Amino acid sequence: MTYGFLLVILLGAMGSNPSPVLPSQPPHHPLSTLTSREVGSWEARWAREAPHPHNLYFKNFFSAKPSERLYRRVLHTLRLLVKGLEGQPIGIQKVLNAYRHPAYNRRIGGDRHSYHIRGKAIDFLPSRSLSRVKPSVMERVGRSLNKQGLRVIWYPFASLYRGGVHVQIDHRALKYRRIFYRGRRDNGYYSSYRQAKYARPKHKRTKRKTHKH
């Protein structure tokens, strides 16, 4: 009787104070070059200055120790992204990367002129699977991000479960439409969802070899 009464009290206390559920972020960057000392100083600053809950995942944004200028660029890009997604039906489920050290960028086959090297780009998985999101919704969210000066590249056909999103600072987005879609069957970028969906890979024409007799 006594044990049963104590069990009911314990279960009630556990139910009244549920533990907070945080976004599913990996514990650290897969190829991070940060030392424990560098993480201690930069991570503490990131925890104070970055918007919650992204301030808890420093290594998802930095693959190496950033300079002061790079740190401020990444922080500025994140703030623009968070502001552009306010009130939108698509949020951030998991941040994949932001600043890439040039050596790390080469290692993963990134573009040598990538905005990630400058700290002006962020890749993230959306909170909703893009395969279940209407193109009109992606257009609306893209417009909201354009107003913050961000170019948007949607990856609705990516092999990842939720697709992927890339944003980068592009001041032309304030005036011109800067929303693109990665093609389903090729590596091209298209200005409409329909073009990306039905794009066919371009085969290079090879000249026939003529044999001299």
N, C-alpha and C positions, 0 to 999 in steps of 0.2 A: 504493500500500500504506500509506504513512504517512498520507495524507489520510483514507483509510477508517478507520484506527485512531483518529485524532483525532475523527472524526465519531461513532464508537461511544461514546467517552468523554464527548463533549458531550451526546449524547442520554441517556446514563445519568445524568449529573448533573442534567439537567433533570427526568427522571422521579423522581429521589429526593427532590426538594424542590418539590413542586407548589405553585403559588401559591394562597393561600386564596380560597375562593369566598364572596363577600359577597352578602347579599340584594339583589334588584333594586330599589334605591331611586333615584328621580330625583336629579340632582345638586343641585337647588335648588328652592325653592318657586316655582311659576309666577308668582305675583303678589306676591312678597316686597317689602316696603318697607324692608328692612334695608340699612344702609350697610355698606361694607367694614370700617369701624372697629368698628361695633356687632357685626358678625359675628365679628370677631377676638376680642373680649372674651367675649361670651356663648357663642360656639361652643366656646371653650377650656374654659369651665366645664362646659358640657354634656358634653363629651368625658370629663371627669373624673368626673362624678357620675351620669350616666344609665347604665342597664344596657346592656351590649354585646349586639348590634352597633348598637343604636339610638342610641348616643352618637355615631355617625359621621354622623348625618343630622339635624343641628340644624334646618335650614330646613324639614324636613318637619313639624316640630312647632310652629314659630312663624312666623306671617306678618308679624310686626312685632316691634320691640323690646319685650320683656315687662318688667313691673315685678317687683320681688322676690317679691311675693305670687303673681303669676300664674306666674312661673317655678317656684316651689315647688309650686303646684297641678298644673301639667302633669307635673312630675317625679313627684309622688305618684300621679297617675292612671296614669302609665306603669308604675310599680312594681306597682300593684295589678293591672293588666292582665297584666303578665309573670308575676306570681305565680299568678294565676288560670288561666293557660294551661299551667302546668308539668305535665308528664305527660299532657297532653290530645292527642287526635289532630289538632287544628286549631291551627296557629300563626300567626304574623304574617309575611306575605310582603312587604308594603309598607305603610308608614304614609302615609296620604293627608294628614291634617291634624289638628291638636290645637287650639292657641290661634289664634283668628281675631281680628284687629283689627276693631272695629265697622264701620269703613268698608269693609274687605274683605268682611266678612260681608254687608253690604248689597249689595255689588257682585255677589256670586254668588247673591243671592236667599235668603240664610239667614234663619231665624227671628230676630226681634229679641231674643227671650229665650233664644237658643241657649246651651247650656252651653259651647259652644266659646269664647264671649266671656269666660267666667269661667275658662277653663283647666281645666274639669272634664270634658272629653269628648275622645275620640279616635276617628277613623275609620281603618279599615285594611282592606286586602285580605287574605283568609285564605290560608294556605299550600296549601289544597286547594280545588278548585272546589266551591262549595256545591251545584251541581247533581248532584254525585256523592256527597254526604254524606247519610246517612240522617237523617230528622228526630229520631230518638231520640238520635243523636250530638250534634246541635245542642242538644237539651234538656240533655244531660249536661254539655256544655261551658258552656252558659248557667248551669246550677246552680253550677258551679265559680266562675264570675265573680260570680254573685250573692253567694256566700259572702265575696267580697272587698268587698262593698258597691257593686257595679256593676250598673246596669241595662243590658240587652243588647237591641239591635234587629238582627235578621238581615235581610239583603236577598238572599234566595236566588234571586230572579227578576230581579235587576238586569241591565242590559244589559252590564255589565262581565263579562269572561270568568269570573272567579272569584266573582262576587257581591260583597257588601260586608258589613261589620260595623261597628256604631256602639256604643260603650260610653260611659256617663257615670256619674259618682258619684251614687248614690241610696241613702241609708242605709236606706230601706224595703226594699231588696233583701235585707238581712240577715234580715228576718222574713217578707216576702211574696215571692211569685214575681214577678220582674220580667224576663220574657223575652217579646219581641214579634217579630212577623214582618211585613214590609211586603207588602201585597197584590200579586198578580200583575197584575191588570187595573185597579186603582185606587190611590189614594195613602193608603189607610187602613192602620191597624196592627191586627194581630190577635194573640190570645193563643195560637193554635195554627197549626202549619204548614198543616194541612188547610184551615182557614178562609181563610188567606191565599192558598192555591193556587186555590181555587174561588170567591173573592170576585168579584162582578160590580160594575162601576161603577154608582154611583147617579146616575140621570138626574134633573135637577130638573124638576119639573112646571111648565109655563108655562101661565098662564091664557089662555084663548082671548079674543081681542079681539072685543067685540060692537060692531057698527056700528049706529048709530042711523039709522033711515030717516026 
